[in-house]
Amino acid sequence: MVRAYDYTCGECHNNFEIWGTPEEHAKGLVKNCPVCGSEKIEEKPSIQVSTGKKTGNAGSSCCGPASRGKCCG
């Protein structure tokens, strides 16, 4: 399962997310800030909650980018 991981840069304070599997995350999804290139990045705690419900089209996320900010309830 692919999910978003949130990061912040200690140099330019850019907040960004990287999508990947838990296996990719364990190996290190990101090494540098995509804005300034700094290696001083840290992962922010995740606030994503799973309801266990699947809705929408197969292969899409109900609360993903295609939802245009209209998340399932």
Steps between C-alpha positions, in 0.01 A plus 500: 500500500636842404457790740625855553782580740536862615836670538636843587836655414716632784664755269224665293203371708333357190224249580456222245367148463643196331285204397629146545446158648598419859790296360627799298456723805711263711780520241481882485262670260669837496856620556474870411253788513345545154523881535847576640670159478587491872547164667359643826154353457282338761181302481194659655256284696221364284143604575339271242224279632367195324132412536547168327229594247569487129298730280540659160649351186739208513857622521406844628504643849182654633705766677782520246587774252212404270249587774577873457474559875168315539587217733267209576325500832 
